[in-house]
Amino acid sequence: MNANQIECPDCGGHKALAPQTEVGQLLSCADCGARLEVLSLIPMQIGHAPQIEEDFGE
């Protein structure tokens, strides 16, 4: 795996990251569709993106 690639924590698929990738950016795994978030650039670290919850105007 190259330095600019991440591995999906769900399926193990690899995805190359663009040079302009930023912390907090949301990504999708092309293999399994998992929603991922960039947690750190050095070292490269990703995790599951937070779930979007409806507040129904509350």
N, C-alpha and C positions, 0 to 999 in steps of 0.2 A: 504494500500500500504506500502511495506517495505521501509526502508531507502535506499536500493540499487536498487530501481525500479524507472523508469521514466514513465510519462504518455505522450502519443502522443498528441500534441496540435491540431491535425486534427481530430482524431477519438476517442481519449480517451483510446486507448488500452495501456496495461501495458507491459513493457519490463524490465527484470532484467539485470543489468549492471555487467560486470565482475569486480573483484577487481582491475585489472590493467588498467581500463578505464582512459583516459587522456583528459584534456581540448583540444578542437579542433578536437577530434575524430569524424568521421562521422558514423552515424548509419542509419539503415532503419527500419521503422515500419513493423513488420511482418503482421499486420492486414490490413493496407491500402497502404503500400509501400512508405510513405512519407520519404524524405531524411532529416535527422536531424543532428544537430551538438551539441556536449557537450559544453556548454558555461561556466559552473562553476561546481565544485565538492562539495564545501561547501558554501552555500547550493546547492544541486543538481539542475541544471537548464539546460534545453535544448531549442533549437529553430530550426527554419528551416535552413537547410544548404544553403549556397550561391549558386546561379545558376551558372553553368559552361557556359561561353560564348566563342564562337569561335572568334578568331581574324584573321583568314585566312592569317597569316603571316604578318600582318600589324604592 
